[in-house]
Amino acid sequence: MTRTARVLRALGPAVARPSLREILRAAIGVGIGLMITAALAAGLRGNAPLSGLLVAPLGASAFLIFAVPNSPLAQPWSVVMGNFASAVVAILVVDLVPYVWLALPLAVAGSALAMMVLRAMHPPGGAVALSVVLAAQSGTPDFSWAIVPVALDSALLVLSGVLYTRPTGRRYPFRQSPDASIHGTRDMAPERRLGLTPDDLGALLARMNLAANIGTEDLARVLAAAEAEAAAQHIGATTAADLMSRDVVTLQPEDSAERISALFHIHRFKTLPVVDALNNYLGLVNEHDLLESLREGVADTARTIATQAQSVNLDTPLAVLLPLLSDGHQQAVPVVENRKLVGLVTRSDLIATLAHVVATAWPSA
Protein backbone atom coordinates (compact mmCIF):
# COMPACT_ATOMS: atom_id res chain seq x y z
CA MET A 1 0.00 0.00 0.00
CA THR A 2 1.43 3.38 -1.02
CA ARG A 3 1.83 6.29 1.41
CA THR A 4 -0.98 8.18 -0.35
CA ALA A 5 -3.29 5.18 -0.05
CA ARG A 6 -2.48 4.85 3.65
CA VAL A 7 -3.24 8.53 4.23
CA LEU A 8 -6.53 8.33 2.31
CA ARG A 9 -7.50 5.20 4.23
CA ALA A 10 -6.73 6.89 7.54
CA LEU A 11 -8.94 9.84 6.58
CA GLY A 12 -11.81 7.66 5.34
CA PRO A 13 -14.77 6.23 7.26
CA ALA A 14 -13.76 4.34 10.40
CA VAL A 15 -17.02 2.46 11.01
CA ALA A 16 -18.97 -0.04 8.95
CA ARG A 17 -22.07 1.19 7.16
CA PRO A 18 -25.18 0.35 9.22
CA SER A 19 -27.99 -1.58 7.60
CA LEU A 20 -30.82 0.42 6.02
CA ARG A 21 -33.14 -0.77 8.77
CA GLU A 22 -30.77 0.51 11.45
CA ILE A 23 -30.29 3.83 9.66
CA LEU A 24 -34.04 4.38 9.48
CA ARG A 25 -34.55 3.20 13.07
CA ALA A 26 -31.97 5.70 14.36
CA ALA A 27 -33.09 8.64 12.20
CA ILE A 28 -36.77 8.19 13.04
CA GLY A 29 -35.85 7.73 16.70
CA VAL A 30 -33.94 11.01 16.83
CA GLY A 31 -36.95 12.87 15.44
CA ILE A 32 -39.46 11.12 17.69
CA GLY A 33 -37.21 11.50 20.74
CA LEU A 34 -36.81 15.25 20.30
CA MET A 35 -40.53 15.63 19.59
CA ILE A 36 -41.44 13.74 22.77
CA THR A 37 -38.89 15.70 24.78
CA ALA A 38 -40.20 19.03 23.51
CA ALA A 39 -43.82 18.01 24.16
CA LEU A 40 -43.08 16.82 27.70
CA ALA A 41 -40.99 19.90 28.46
CA ALA A 42 -43.79 22.14 27.16
CA GLY A 43 -46.32 20.31 29.32
CA LEU A 44 -44.16 20.74 32.41
CA ARG A 45 -43.27 24.38 31.76
CA GLY A 46 -46.50 25.81 30.48
CA ASN A 47 -46.40 28.38 27.70
CA ALA A 48 -42.66 29.05 27.71
CA PRO A 49 -41.19 29.79 24.24
CA LEU A 50 -39.57 26.86 22.44
CA SER A 51 -36.16 28.56 22.66
CA GLY A 52 -36.45 28.32 26.42
CA LEU A 53 -37.60 24.72 26.42
CA LEU A 54 -34.73 23.05 24.57
CA VAL A 55 -30.97 23.50 24.38
CA ALA A 56 -29.13 23.08 21.08
CA PRO A 57 -26.63 20.40 22.27
CA LEU A 58 -29.63 18.14 22.86
CA GLY A 59 -29.51 17.31 19.13
CA ALA A 60 -26.09 15.69 19.61
CA SER A 61 -27.32 13.87 22.72
CA ALA A 62 -30.26 12.55 20.73
CA PHE A 63 -27.94 11.17 18.05
CA LEU A 64 -25.91 9.26 20.62
CA ILE A 65 -28.97 7.83 22.41
CA PHE A 66 -30.80 6.69 19.29
CA ALA A 67 -27.95 5.93 16.86
CA VAL A 68 -25.43 4.30 19.22
CA PRO A 69 -27.50 3.28 22.28
CA ASN A 70 -24.83 0.80 23.44
CA SER A 71 -22.11 3.44 23.67
CA PRO A 72 -20.96 4.27 27.22
CA LEU A 73 -21.18 7.93 26.12
CA ALA A 74 -24.93 7.55 25.53
CA GLN A 75 -25.97 5.99 28.84
CA PRO A 76 -28.36 7.83 31.18
CA TRP A 77 -25.73 8.82 33.75
CA SER A 78 -23.45 10.18 31.04
CA VAL A 79 -26.24 12.12 29.31
CA VAL A 80 -27.90 13.71 32.34
CA MET A 81 -24.91 14.22 34.61
CA GLY A 82 -22.56 15.08 31.75
CA ASN A 83 -24.79 17.88 30.46
CA PHE A 84 -25.71 19.08 33.97
CA ALA A 85 -22.12 19.18 35.26
CA SER A 86 -20.95 20.95 32.10
CA ALA A 87 -23.60 23.64 32.55
CA VAL A 88 -22.66 24.15 36.22
CA VAL A 89 -18.95 24.44 35.42
CA ALA A 90 -19.58 26.89 32.58
CA ILE A 91 -21.81 29.10 34.77
CA LEU A 92 -19.08 29.19 37.41
CA VAL A 93 -16.49 30.16 34.80
CA VAL A 94 -18.70 32.93 33.42
CA ASP A 95 -19.19 34.32 36.93
CA LEU A 96 -15.45 34.30 37.64
CA VAL A 97 -13.87 35.17 34.26
CA PRO A 98 -14.98 38.42 32.61
CA TYR A 99 -13.18 37.84 29.31
CA VAL A 100 -15.04 35.78 26.69
CA TRP A 101 -11.88 34.72 24.87
CA LEU A 102 -10.64 33.16 28.11
CA ALA A 103 -13.98 31.93 29.44
CA LEU A 104 -14.68 29.85 26.31
CA PRO A 105 -11.70 27.48 26.56
CA LEU A 106 -11.84 27.37 30.37
CA ALA A 107 -15.52 26.42 30.38
CA VAL A 108 -15.10 23.61 27.85
CA ALA A 109 -11.91 22.34 29.49
CA GLY A 110 -13.58 22.48 32.90
CA SER A 111 -16.58 20.59 31.61
CA ALA A 112 -14.31 17.89 30.18
CA LEU A 113 -12.53 17.62 33.52
CA ALA A 114 -15.80 17.38 35.45
CA MET A 115 -17.30 14.77 33.12
CA MET A 116 -14.22 12.56 33.35
CA VAL A 117 -14.00 12.83 37.15
CA LEU A 118 -17.71 11.99 37.46
CA ARG A 119 -17.42 9.14 34.92
CA ALA A 120 -20.12 10.92 32.94
CA MET A 121 -18.33 11.49 29.64
CA HIS A 122 -20.79 12.88 27.12
CA PRO A 123 -19.41 14.90 24.16
CA PRO A 124 -22.47 17.21 23.87
CA GLY A 125 -21.55 18.41 27.38
CA GLY A 126 -18.74 20.41 25.80
CA ALA A 127 -21.30 22.08 23.54
CA VAL A 128 -23.46 22.80 26.60
CA ALA A 129 -20.51 24.61 28.23
CA LEU A 130 -19.82 26.56 25.04
CA SER A 131 -23.45 27.59 24.69
CA VAL A 132 -23.49 28.90 28.28
CA VAL A 133 -20.55 31.19 27.63
CA LEU A 134 -22.03 32.47 24.37
CA ALA A 135 -25.44 32.98 25.96
CA ALA A 136 -23.81 34.96 28.75
CA GLN A 137 -23.15 37.77 26.28
CA SER A 138 -26.81 38.71 26.59
CA GLY A 139 -27.17 37.95 30.28
CA THR A 140 -25.47 35.49 32.62
CA PRO A 141 -27.55 32.31 33.19
CA ASP A 142 -28.09 31.43 36.84
CA PHE A 143 -27.58 27.97 38.28
CA SER A 144 -31.25 27.08 37.85
CA TRP A 145 -30.58 26.98 34.09
CA ALA A 146 -28.41 23.90 34.69
CA ILE A 147 -31.47 22.15 36.11
CA VAL A 148 -34.11 23.59 33.79
CA PRO A 149 -33.79 23.22 30.87
CA VAL A 150 -30.45 21.32 30.73
CA ALA A 151 -30.93 18.47 33.23
CA LEU A 152 -34.69 18.28 32.64
CA ASP A 153 -34.31 18.06 28.86
CA SER A 154 -31.56 15.46 29.21
CA ALA A 155 -33.68 13.30 31.52
CA LEU A 156 -36.71 13.55 29.21
CA LEU A 157 -34.58 12.60 26.21
CA VAL A 158 -33.25 9.57 28.09
CA LEU A 159 -36.83 8.58 28.92
CA SER A 160 -37.72 8.89 25.24
CA GLY A 161 -34.78 6.65 24.37
CA VAL A 162 -35.92 3.99 26.84
CA LEU A 163 -39.45 4.06 25.40
CA TYR A 164 -38.29 3.89 21.78
CA THR A 165 -35.21 1.68 21.55
CA ARG A 166 -36.44 -1.58 23.08
CA PRO A 167 -39.62 -1.91 20.99
CA THR A 168 -37.50 -1.25 17.89
CA GLY A 169 -34.98 -4.01 18.61
CA ARG A 170 -32.20 -2.33 20.61
CA ARG A 171 -31.36 -2.28 24.32
CA TYR A 172 -31.17 0.99 26.22
CA PRO A 173 -29.76 1.47 28.76
CA PHE A 174 -27.23 -1.17 27.83
CA ARG A 175 -26.42 -3.79 30.43
CA GLN A 176 -23.54 -2.87 32.69
CA SER A 177 -22.94 -6.45 33.82
CA PRO A 178 -23.92 -9.91 32.55
CA ASP A 179 -27.53 -10.90 32.85
CA ALA A 180 -28.41 -12.89 35.95
CA SER A 181 -28.11 -16.63 35.62
CA ILE A 182 -31.29 -18.21 34.31
CA HIS A 183 -30.87 -20.75 37.11
CA GLY A 184 -31.08 -18.09 39.83
CA THR A 185 -27.48 -18.65 40.98
CA ARG A 186 -24.42 -16.42 41.07
CA ASP A 187 -22.55 -18.56 38.53
CA MET A 188 -21.61 -16.95 35.25
CA ALA A 189 -22.89 -18.47 32.02
CA PRO A 190 -20.78 -21.47 30.94
CA GLU A 191 -19.31 -19.64 27.95
CA ARG A 192 -18.01 -16.93 30.33
CA ARG A 193 -16.41 -19.14 32.98
CA LEU A 194 -13.18 -19.82 31.12
CA GLY A 195 -12.69 -16.32 29.80
CA LEU A 196 -11.70 -13.02 31.37
CA THR A 197 -13.77 -11.69 34.28
CA PRO A 198 -15.59 -8.33 34.01
CA ASP A 199 -12.87 -6.81 36.22
CA ASP A 200 -10.19 -8.14 33.87
CA LEU A 201 -11.97 -6.72 30.85
CA GLY A 202 -12.50 -3.36 32.56
CA ALA A 203 -8.80 -3.14 33.43
CA LEU A 204 -7.90 -4.07 29.85
CA LEU A 205 -10.12 -1.33 28.42
CA ALA A 206 -8.69 1.21 30.87
CA ARG A 207 -5.12 0.24 30.00
CA MET A 208 -5.85 0.71 26.30
CA ASN A 209 -7.80 3.96 26.92
CA LEU A 210 -10.89 2.42 25.32
CA ALA A 211 -13.28 2.53 28.28
CA ALA A 212 -15.22 5.41 26.71
CA ASN A 213 -15.62 3.56 23.41
CA ILE A 214 -17.06 0.19 24.44
CA GLY A 215 -18.66 -1.12 27.61
CA THR A 216 -17.24 -4.10 29.50
CA GLU A 217 -20.29 -6.25 28.87
CA ASP A 218 -20.37 -5.43 25.16
CA LEU A 219 -16.69 -6.39 24.91
CA ALA A 220 -17.46 -9.68 26.68
CA ARG A 221 -20.27 -10.40 24.21
CA VAL A 222 -18.01 -9.62 21.24
CA LEU A 223 -15.28 -11.91 22.59
CA ALA A 224 -17.76 -14.72 23.26
CA ALA A 225 -19.20 -14.40 19.75
CA ALA A 226 -15.70 -14.34 18.23
CA GLU A 227 -14.68 -17.45 20.17
CA ALA A 228 -17.84 -19.27 19.05
CA GLU A 229 -17.18 -18.28 15.44
CA ALA A 230 -13.55 -19.42 15.70
CA ALA A 231 -14.65 -22.74 17.19
CA ALA A 232 -17.18 -23.21 14.41
CA GLN A 233 -14.52 -22.54 11.78
CA HIS A 234 -12.24 -25.13 13.35
CA ILE A 235 -15.07 -27.66 13.29
CA GLY A 236 -15.69 -26.92 9.65
CA ALA A 237 -18.71 -26.17 7.51
CA THR A 238 -21.13 -28.07 9.74
CA THR A 239 -24.74 -26.99 9.25
CA ALA A 240 -28.11 -27.73 10.79
CA ALA A 241 -28.73 -30.28 8.03
CA ASP A 242 -25.72 -32.27 9.26
CA LEU A 243 -26.82 -32.32 12.89
CA MET A 244 -30.58 -32.46 12.89
CA SER A 245 -32.88 -35.35 13.70
CA ARG A 246 -35.13 -35.94 10.71
CA ASP A 247 -37.63 -38.45 12.13
CA VAL A 248 -39.25 -35.96 14.47
CA VAL A 249 -42.09 -36.75 16.85
CA THR A 250 -44.53 -33.86 16.54
CA LEU A 251 -47.64 -32.52 18.20
CA GLN A 252 -50.85 -31.32 16.61
CA PRO A 253 -52.33 -28.01 17.81
CA GLU A 254 -55.35 -29.73 19.40
CA ASP A 255 -53.32 -32.34 21.34
CA SER A 256 -54.23 -32.31 25.02
CA ALA A 257 -51.86 -31.85 27.95
CA GLU A 258 -52.37 -35.54 28.79
CA ARG A 259 -51.26 -36.66 25.33
CA ILE A 260 -48.26 -34.32 25.44
CA SER A 261 -47.24 -35.72 28.82
CA ALA A 262 -47.61 -39.28 27.50
CA LEU A 263 -45.38 -38.54 24.48
CA PHE A 264 -42.73 -37.03 26.75
CA HIS A 265 -42.82 -40.19 28.86
CA ILE A 266 -42.78 -42.64 25.93
CA HIS A 267 -40.04 -40.99 23.86
CA ARG A 268 -38.07 -39.42 26.74
CA PHE A 269 -37.79 -36.13 24.90
CA LYS A 270 -37.74 -32.76 26.66
CA THR A 271 -39.08 -30.76 23.71
CA LEU A 272 -41.66 -31.48 21.03
CA PRO A 273 -42.49 -29.25 18.02
CA VAL A 274 -46.06 -28.37 17.11
CA VAL A 275 -47.13 -28.53 13.45
CA ASP A 276 -50.43 -28.21 11.63
CA ALA A 277 -51.97 -30.67 9.20
CA LEU A 278 -49.67 -29.39 6.42
CA ASN A 279 -46.55 -29.79 8.60
CA ASN A 280 -46.15 -26.02 9.00
CA TYR A 281 -44.10 -25.23 12.11
CA LEU A 282 -46.16 -23.51 14.84
CA GLY A 283 -43.98 -23.61 17.96
CA LEU A 284 -42.32 -25.76 20.61
CA VAL A 285 -43.63 -27.35 23.79
CA ASN A 286 -41.05 -28.25 26.44
CA GLU A 287 -41.51 -30.03 29.75
CA HIS A 288 -41.08 -26.84 31.76
CA ASP A 289 -43.87 -25.06 29.87
CA LEU A 290 -46.17 -28.06 30.28
CA LEU A 291 -45.53 -28.30 34.03
CA GLU A 292 -46.05 -24.56 34.47
CA SER A 293 -49.36 -24.75 32.60
CA LEU A 294 -50.51 -27.71 34.69
CA ARG A 295 -49.46 -26.01 37.93
CA GLU A 296 -51.36 -22.84 37.05
CA GLY A 297 -54.38 -24.84 35.91
CA VAL A 298 -54.38 -23.31 32.43
CA ALA A 299 -53.08 -26.31 30.46
CA ASP A 300 -55.36 -26.90 27.50
CA THR A 301 -53.85 -27.87 24.16
CA ALA A 302 -50.47 -27.85 22.45
CA ARG A 303 -51.50 -24.65 20.66
CA THR A 304 -51.93 -22.73 23.94
CA ILE A 305 -48.85 -24.18 25.65
CA ALA A 306 -46.40 -23.80 22.75
CA THR A 307 -43.83 -21.01 22.69
CA GLN A 308 -42.26 -19.41 19.63
CA ALA A 309 -38.66 -20.60 19.76
CA GLN A 310 -36.25 -19.32 17.14
CA SER A 311 -36.00 -21.57 14.08
CA VAL A 312 -33.21 -21.98 11.51
CA ASN A 313 -32.91 -23.37 7.99
CA LEU A 314 -30.94 -26.29 6.59
CA ASP A 315 -27.89 -24.15 5.75
CA THR A 316 -27.60 -22.46 9.15
CA PRO A 317 -24.00 -22.91 10.35
CA LEU A 318 -22.96 -24.36 13.68
CA ALA A 319 -21.80 -20.90 14.82
CA VAL A 320 -25.46 -19.83 14.97
CA LEU A 321 -26.66 -23.01 16.68
CA LEU A 322 -24.07 -22.88 19.49
CA PRO A 323 -25.44 -19.80 21.30
CA LEU A 324 -29.06 -20.84 20.74
CA LEU A 325 -28.53 -24.15 22.50
CA SER A 326 -26.22 -22.92 25.27
CA ASP A 327 -27.26 -22.71 28.91
CA GLY A 328 -30.99 -23.16 28.49
CA HIS A 329 -31.83 -20.46 25.99
CA GLN A 330 -33.44 -23.19 23.87
CA GLN A 331 -33.69 -26.91 24.50
CA ALA A 332 -34.00 -27.55 20.77
CA VAL A 333 -33.89 -25.60 17.52
CA PRO A 334 -36.49 -26.34 14.81
CA VAL A 335 -35.17 -26.56 11.25
CA VAL A 336 -37.70 -25.04 8.87
CA GLU A 337 -37.80 -24.70 5.09
CA ASN A 338 -40.67 -22.79 3.48
CA ARG A 339 -42.50 -22.90 6.83
CA LYS A 340 -42.36 -26.72 6.84
CA LEU A 341 -40.66 -28.51 9.73
CA VAL A 342 -37.87 -30.66 8.28
CA GLY A 343 -35.86 -31.48 11.39
CA LEU A 344 -34.88 -30.66 14.95
CA VAL A 345 -31.44 -29.95 16.44
CA THR A 346 -31.27 -30.77 20.14
CA ARG A 347 -28.57 -30.30 22.73
CA SER A 348 -27.88 -34.01 22.54
CA ASP A 349 -27.21 -33.67 18.81
CA LEU A 350 -24.82 -30.79 19.47
CA ILE A 351 -22.97 -32.58 22.28
CA ALA A 352 -22.57 -35.70 20.17
CA THR A 353 -21.12 -33.67 17.31
CA LEU A 354 -18.67 -31.82 19.56
CA ALA A 355 -17.63 -35.07 21.24
CA HIS A 356 -16.93 -36.59 17.82
CA VAL A 357 -14.84 -33.58 16.80
CA VAL A 358 -12.82 -33.71 20.03
CA ALA A 359 -12.24 -37.45 19.67
CA THR A 360 -11.12 -36.96 16.07
CA ALA A 361 -8.85 -34.01 16.80
CA TRP A 362 -7.21 -35.56 19.91
CA PRO A 363 -7.42 -39.33 19.56
CA SER A 364 -6.29 -41.38 22.55
CA ALA A 365 -2.82 -42.83 22.34
C-alpha positions as CSV (number, residue, x, y, z in Angstrom):
1,M,0.0,0.0,0.0
2,T,1.4,3.4,-1.0
3,R,1.8,6.3,1.4
4,T,-1.0,8.2,-0.3
5,A,-3.3,5.2,-0.1
6,R,-2.5,4.8,3.7
7,V,-3.2,8.5,4.2
8,L,-6.5,8.3,2.3
9,R,-7.5,5.2,4.2
10,A,-6.7,6.9,7.5
11,L,-8.9,9.8,6.6
12,G,-11.8,7.7,5.3
13,P,-14.8,6.2,7.3
14,A,-13.8,4.3,10.4
15,V,-17.0,2.5,11.0
16,A,-19.0,0.0,9.0
17,R,-22.1,1.2,7.2
18,P,-25.2,0.3,9.2
19,S,-28.0,-1.6,7.6
20,L,-30.8,0.4,6.0
21,R,-33.1,-0.8,8.8
22,E,-30.8,0.5,11.5
23,I,-30.3,3.8,9.7
24,L,-34.0,4.4,9.5
25,R,-34.5,3.2,13.1
26,A,-32.0,5.7,14.4
27,A,-33.1,8.6,12.2
28,I,-36.8,8.2,13.0
29,G,-35.9,7.7,16.7
30,V,-33.9,11.0,16.8
31,G,-36.9,12.9,15.4
32,I,-39.5,11.1,17.7
33,G,-37.2,11.5,20.7
34,L,-36.8,15.3,20.3
35,M,-40.5,15.6,19.6
36,I,-41.4,13.7,22.8
37,T,-38.9,15.7,24.8
38,A,-40.2,19.0,23.5
39,A,-43.8,18.0,24.2
40,L,-43.1,16.8,27.7
41,A,-41.0,19.9,28.5
42,A,-43.8,22.1,27.2
43,G,-46.3,20.3,29.3
44,L,-44.2,20.7,32.4
45,R,-43.3,24.4,31.8
46,G,-46.5,25.8,30.5
47,N,-46.4,28.4,27.7
48,A,-42.7,29.1,27.7
49,P,-41.2,29.8,24.2
50,L,-39.6,26.9,22.4
51,S,-36.2,28.6,22.7
52,G,-36.4,28.3,26.4
53,L,-37.6,24.7,26.4
54,L,-34.7,23.0,24.6
55,V,-31.0,23.5,24.4
56,A,-29.1,23.1,21.1
57,P,-26.6,20.4,22.3
58,L,-29.6,18.1,22.9
59,G,-29.5,17.3,19.1
60,A,-26.1,15.7,19.6
61,S,-27.3,13.9,22.7
62,A,-30.3,12.5,20.7
63,F,-27.9,11.2,18.1
64,L,-25.9,9.3,20.6
65,I,-29.0,7.8,22.4
66,F,-30.8,6.7,19.3
67,A,-28.0,5.9,16.9
68,V,-25.4,4.3,19.2
69,P,-27.5,3.3,22.3
70,N,-24.8,0.8,23.4
71,S,-22.1,3.4,23.7
72,P,-21.0,4.3,27.2
73,L,-21.2,7.9,26.1
74,A,-24.9,7.6,25.5
75,Q,-26.0,6.0,28.8
76,P,-28.4,7.8,31.2
77,W,-25.7,8.8,33.8
78,S,-23.5,10.2,31.0
79,V,-26.2,12.1,29.3
80,V,-27.9,13.7,32.3
81,M,-24.9,14.2,34.6
82,G,-22.6,15.1,31.7
83,N,-24.8,17.9,30.5
84,F,-25.7,19.1,34.0
85,A,-22.1,19.2,35.3
86,S,-20.9,21.0,32.1
87,A,-23.6,23.6,32.5
88,V,-22.7,24.2,36.2
89,V,-18.9,24.4,35.4
90,A,-19.6,26.9,32.6
91,I,-21.8,29.1,34.8
92,L,-19.1,29.2,37.4
93,V,-16.5,30.2,34.8
94,V,-18.7,32.9,33.4
95,D,-19.2,34.3,36.9
96,L,-15.4,34.3,37.6
97,V,-13.9,35.2,34.3
98,P,-15.0,38.4,32.6
99,Y,-13.2,37.8,29.3
100,V,-15.0,35.8,26.7
101,W,-11.9,34.7,24.9
102,L,-10.6,33.2,28.1
103,A,-14.0,31.9,29.4
104,L,-14.7,29.8,26.3
105,P,-11.7,27.5,26.6
106,L,-11.8,27.4,30.4
107,A,-15.5,26.4,30.4
108,V,-15.1,23.6,27.9
109,A,-11.9,22.3,29.5
110,G,-13.6,22.5,32.9
111,S,-16.6,20.6,31.6
112,A,-14.3,17.9,30.2
113,L,-12.5,17.6,33.5
114,A,-15.8,17.4,35.5
115,M,-17.3,14.8,33.1
116,M,-14.2,12.6,33.3
117,V,-14.0,12.8,37.1
118,L,-17.7,12.0,37.5
119,R,-17.4,9.1,34.9
120,A,-20.1,10.9,32.9
121,M,-18.3,11.5,29.6
122,H,-20.8,12.9,27.1
123,P,-19.4,14.9,24.2
124,P,-22.5,17.2,23.9
125,G,-21.6,18.4,27.4
126,G,-18.7,20.4,25.8
127,A,-21.3,22.1,23.5
128,V,-23.5,22.8,26.6
129,A,-20.5,24.6,28.2
130,L,-19.8,26.6,25.0
131,S,-23.5,27.6,24.7
132,V,-23.5,28.9,28.3
133,V,-20.5,31.2,27.6
134,L,-22.0,32.5,24.4
135,A,-25.4,33.0,26.0
136,A,-23.8,35.0,28.7
137,Q,-23.2,37.8,26.3
138,S,-26.8,38.7,26.6
139,G,-27.2,37.9,30.3
140,T,-25.5,35.5,32.6
141,P,-27.6,32.3,33.2
142,D,-28.1,31.4,36.8
143,F,-27.6,28.0,38.3
144,S,-31.2,27.1,37.9
145,W,-30.6,27.0,34.1
146,A,-28.4,23.9,34.7
147,I,-31.5,22.1,36.1
148,V,-34.1,23.6,33.8
149,P,-33.8,23.2,30.9
150,V,-30.5,21.3,30.7
151,A,-30.9,18.5,33.2
152,L,-34.7,18.3,32.6
153,D,-34.3,18.1,28.9
154,S,-31.6,15.5,29.2
155,A,-33.7,13.3,31.5
156,L,-36.7,13.6,29.2
157,L,-34.6,12.6,26.2
158,V,-33.2,9.6,28.1
159,L,-36.8,8.6,28.9
160,S,-37.7,8.9,25.2
161,G,-34.8,6.7,24.4
162,V,-35.9,4.0,26.8
163,L,-39.4,4.1,25.4
164,Y,-38.3,3.9,21.8
165,T,-35.2,1.7,21.6
166,R,-36.4,-1.6,23.1
167,P,-39.6,-1.9,21.0
168,T,-37.5,-1.3,17.9
169,G,-35.0,-4.0,18.6
170,R,-32.2,-2.3,20.6
171,R,-31.4,-2.3,24.3
172,Y,-31.2,1.0,26.2
173,P,-29.8,1.5,28.8
174,F,-27.2,-1.2,27.8
175,R,-26.4,-3.8,30.4
176,Q,-23.5,-2.9,32.7
177,S,-22.9,-6.4,33.8
178,P,-23.9,-9.9,32.5
179,D,-27.5,-10.9,32.9
180,A,-28.4,-12.9,36.0
181,S,-28.1,-16.6,35.6
182,I,-31.3,-18.2,34.3
183,H,-30.9,-20.7,37.1
184,G,-31.1,-18.1,39.8
185,T,-27.5,-18.7,41.0
186,R,-24.4,-16.4,41.1
187,D,-22.6,-18.6,38.5
188,M,-21.6,-16.9,35.2
189,A,-22.9,-18.5,32.0
190,P,-20.8,-21.5,30.9
191,E,-19.3,-19.6,28.0
192,R,-18.0,-16.9,30.3
193,R,-16.4,-19.1,33.0
194,L,-13.2,-19.8,31.1
195,G,-12.7,-16.3,29.8
196,L,-11.7,-13.0,31.4
197,T,-13.8,-11.7,34.3
198,P,-15.6,-8.3,34.0
199,D,-12.9,-6.8,36.2
200,D,-10.2,-8.1,33.9
201,L,-12.0,-6.7,30.8
202,G,-12.5,-3.4,32.6
203,A,-8.8,-3.1,33.4
204,L,-7.9,-4.1,29.9
205,L,-10.1,-1.3,28.4
206,A,-8.7,1.2,30.9
207,R,-5.1,0.2,30.0
208,M,-5.8,0.7,26.3
209,N,-7.8,4.0,26.9
210,L,-10.9,2.4,25.3
211,A,-13.3,2.5,28.3
212,A,-15.2,5.4,26.7
213,N,-15.6,3.6,23.4
214,I,-17.1,0.2,24.4
215,G,-18.7,-1.1,27.6
216,T,-17.2,-4.1,29.5
217,E,-20.3,-6.3,28.9
218,D,-20.4,-5.4,25.2
219,L,-16.7,-6.4,24.9
220,A,-17.5,-9.7,26.7
221,R,-20.3,-10.4,24.2
222,V,-18.0,-9.6,21.2
223,L,-15.3,-11.9,22.6
224,A,-17.8,-14.7,23.3
225,A,-19.2,-14.4,19.7
226,A,-15.7,-14.3,18.2
227,E,-14.7,-17.5,20.2
228,A,-17.8,-19.3,19.1
229,E,-17.2,-18.3,15.4
230,A,-13.5,-19.4,15.7
231,A,-14.6,-22.7,17.2
232,A,-17.2,-23.2,14.4
233,Q,-14.5,-22.5,11.8
234,H,-12.2,-25.1,13.4
235,I,-15.1,-27.7,13.3
236,G,-15.7,-26.9,9.7
237,A,-18.7,-26.2,7.5
238,T,-21.1,-28.1,9.7
239,T,-24.7,-27.0,9.3
240,A,-28.1,-27.7,10.8
241,A,-28.7,-30.3,8.0
242,D,-25.7,-32.3,9.3
243,L,-26.8,-32.3,12.9
244,M,-30.6,-32.5,12.9
245,S,-32.9,-35.4,13.7
246,R,-35.1,-35.9,10.7
247,D,-37.6,-38.5,12.1
248,V,-39.3,-36.0,14.5
249,V,-42.1,-36.8,16.9
250,T,-44.5,-33.9,16.5
251,L,-47.6,-32.5,18.2
252,Q,-50.8,-31.3,16.6
253,P,-52.3,-28.0,17.8
254,E,-55.3,-29.7,19.4
255,D,-53.3,-32.3,21.3
256,S,-54.2,-32.3,25.0
257,A,-51.9,-31.9,27.9
258,E,-52.4,-35.5,28.8
259,R,-51.3,-36.7,25.3
260,I,-48.3,-34.3,25.4
261,S,-47.2,-35.7,28.8
262,A,-47.6,-39.3,27.5
263,L,-45.4,-38.5,24.5
264,F,-42.7,-37.0,26.7
265,H,-42.8,-40.2,28.9
266,I,-42.8,-42.6,25.9
267,H,-40.0,-41.0,23.9
268,R,-38.1,-39.4,26.7
269,F,-37.8,-36.1,24.9
270,K,-37.7,-32.8,26.7
271,T,-39.1,-30.8,23.7
272,L,-41.7,-31.5,21.0
273,P,-42.5,-29.3,18.0
274,V,-46.1,-28.4,17.1
275,V,-47.1,-28.5,13.5
276,D,-50.4,-28.2,11.6
277,A,-52.0,-30.7,9.2
278,L,-49.7,-29.4,6.4
279,N,-46.5,-29.8,8.6
280,N,-46.2,-26.0,9.0
281,Y,-44.1,-25.2,12.1
282,L,-46.2,-23.5,14.8
283,G,-44.0,-23.6,18.0
284,L,-42.3,-25.8,20.6
285,V,-43.6,-27.4,23.8
286,N,-41.1,-28.3,26.4
287,E,-41.5,-30.0,29.8
288,H,-41.1,-26.8,31.8
289,D,-43.9,-25.1,29.9
290,L,-46.2,-28.1,30.3
291,L,-45.5,-28.3,34.0
292,E,-46.0,-24.6,34.5
293,S,-49.4,-24.8,32.6
294,L,-50.5,-27.7,34.7
295,R,-49.5,-26.0,37.9
296,E,-51.4,-22.8,37.0
297,G,-54.4,-24.8,35.9
298,V,-54.4,-23.3,32.4
299,A,-53.1,-26.3,30.5
300,D,-55.4,-26.9,27.5
301,T,-53.8,-27.9,24.2
302,A,-50.5,-27.8,22.5
303,R,-51.5,-24.6,20.7
304,T,-51.9,-22.7,23.9
305,I,-48.9,-24.2,25.6
306,A,-46.4,-23.8,22.8
307,T,-43.8,-21.0,22.7
308,Q,-42.3,-19.4,19.6
309,A,-38.7,-20.6,19.8
310,Q,-36.3,-19.3,17.1
311,S,-36.0,-21.6,14.1
312,V,-33.2,-22.0,11.5
313,N,-32.9,-23.4,8.0
314,L,-30.9,-26.3,6.6
315,D,-27.9,-24.2,5.7
316,T,-27.6,-22.5,9.2
317,P,-24.0,-22.9,10.4
318,L,-23.0,-24.4,13.7
319,A,-21.8,-20.9,14.8
320,V,-25.5,-19.8,15.0
321,L,-26.7,-23.0,16.7
322,L,-24.1,-22.9,19.5
323,P,-25.4,-19.8,21.3
324,L,-29.1,-20.8,20.7
325,L,-28.5,-24.1,22.5
326,S,-26.2,-22.9,25.3
327,D,-27.3,-22.7,28.9
328,G,-31.0,-23.2,28.5
329,H,-31.8,-20.5,26.0
330,Q,-33.4,-23.2,23.9
331,Q,-33.7,-26.9,24.5
332,A,-34.0,-27.5,20.8
333,V,-33.9,-25.6,17.5
334,P,-36.5,-26.3,14.8
335,V,-35.2,-26.6,11.3
336,V,-37.7,-25.0,8.9
337,E,-37.8,-24.7,5.1
338,N,-40.7,-22.8,3.5
339,R,-42.5,-22.9,6.8
340,K,-42.4,-26.7,6.8
341,L,-40.7,-28.5,9.7
342,V,-37.9,-30.7,8.3
343,G,-35.9,-31.5,11.4
344,L,-34.9,-30.7,14.9
345,V,-31.4,-30.0,16.4
346,T,-31.3,-30.8,20.1
347,R,-28.6,-30.3,22.7
348,S,-27.9,-34.0,22.5
349,D,-27.2,-33.7,18.8
350,L,-24.8,-30.8,19.5
351,I,-23.0,-32.6,22.3
352,A,-22.6,-35.7,20.2
353,T,-21.1,-33.7,17.3
354,L,-18.7,-31.8,19.6
355,A,-17.6,-35.1,21.2
356,H,-16.9,-36.6,17.8
357,V,-14.8,-33.6,16.8
358,V,-12.8,-33.7,20.0
359,A,-12.2,-37.4,19.7
360,T,-11.1,-37.0,16.1
361,A,-8.8,-34.0,16.8
362,W,-7.2,-35.6,19.9
363,P,-7.4,-39.3,19.6
364,S,-6.3,-41.4,22.5
365,A,-2.8,-42.8,22.3
